[in-house]
Amino acid sequence: MNLSKNILKLVVASVVVGVLLIIPKNTDLSYGYSWENPPEVNKPWICMNSAPDKVILYQPGHPLLPKSLVSGEVRLNWLKVSNADKYTVAYGVQPGTYIYGVNNVGNSDNFTVSYLNPGQTYYFVVRGVNGCKPGAWSQEWSAVAPGTGRVSYTGGTTTGGTLPPVVSPAPKTTVQQPKKTDTQPTVTPSPKTGYQAPVGTPPTVNPPTMGFWQKVGNWFSNIFK
C-alpha cells in the first residue's frame, strides 16, 4: 500500500516538474509573449493576427471618383479588403519615400489628405491593418495638390516657400492739354516782294502840248461834227 502511494507521489511530482519546465518555454503560444533567459527580460511582442490583403488604391483625381476641390487637399479612394478593420495612409514628395502619414483613418474606403502645398506633387500609398497586423502597401499614385501659392503646413509643421513680392502699380502721368482761348493771336503777314500798285488818289496826268498843224487839224475836225 505504501509502495503504491509512493509511486503515485512520484508521478504527481514528475507531472508538476514537467509543467513548470514546459509552460515558460511556450508562453508565446499561450499568452502571445515569449521570454528570454533570464525569464524577467521580455522579447518583442508577437502579433498572431493574419496580415490583410493588399489594398487597391485608385488614381487620385480620376473623373469617375469624387475628389476635393479645396486648395491643398487630395482625396484618396481605395477598394476595401475583407480582413482589415482599419487603414493607414502614407505619402511623401518623392517616389517610394513616405515621410508623412496617418496611422489610422478608420474602416473607410476614402480619406482626404489636407494641408498640402498647392502645386506640389505628392506620392500616396495605403494599406489595411488587421488589429495588430498591417498588410502590404498598395500601388503608388502621384497627385498634384490643387491651388496656387505655397504657404501651408504638412504633418503639423509649418512649411512653405517665399511669397511673391508686392509690386505697387506705377503712377499714372497726366498729360496737360493746351487750353483753348477765344482770342486768336495776331499774325502779321510777311511782306511780299515785287511791284505793288499804289493805293489812293491817282496822280494828275497833263496832256502833251500839240503842235501847229495838230491844232489846225483839230479845228477842221470840230467844224464838220
Secondary structure by P-SEA (a helix, b strand, c coil): caaaaaaaaaaaaaaaaaaaacccccccccccccccccccccccccccbbbbcbbbbcccccccbbbbccccbbbbbbbbbccccbbbbbcccccccccccccccccccccccccccccbbbbbbbbcccccccccccbbbbbcccccccccccccbbbbccccccccccbbbbbbcbbbbccccccccccccccccccccccccccccccaaaaaaaaaaaaac
